[in-house]
Amino acid sequence: MEQTIESLEEWVDLTINLLYEEWISGEYTRLSDCPAFEECVVYRKTINYLIEAIYMTEDVEELKMEPITKIFLKHYNEMSKSLN
């Protein structure tokens, strides 16, 4: 199952890149309007569901993936710094 989670995390990274491209296009006024946003959310929900199924501990919340908006903002800030 951990391999599945790792694979899905790679897809999140790829989809976050796509979301970034959609966002900087200026075509969308809200991040959630971007087509890739929902795909990112589905990956996140799936990963968190798998984490809950595998790790049945009190610390499971700490293992879960952050909300997509937080992940996106980190990516956006990193990309903005690399352009400057």
Secondary structure, DSSP 8 states (H G I E B T S, - for coil): -HHHHHHHHHHHHHHHHHHHHHHHTT--SSGGGSHHHHHHHHHHHHHHHHHHHH--STTHHHHS---HHHHHHHHHHHHHHHH-
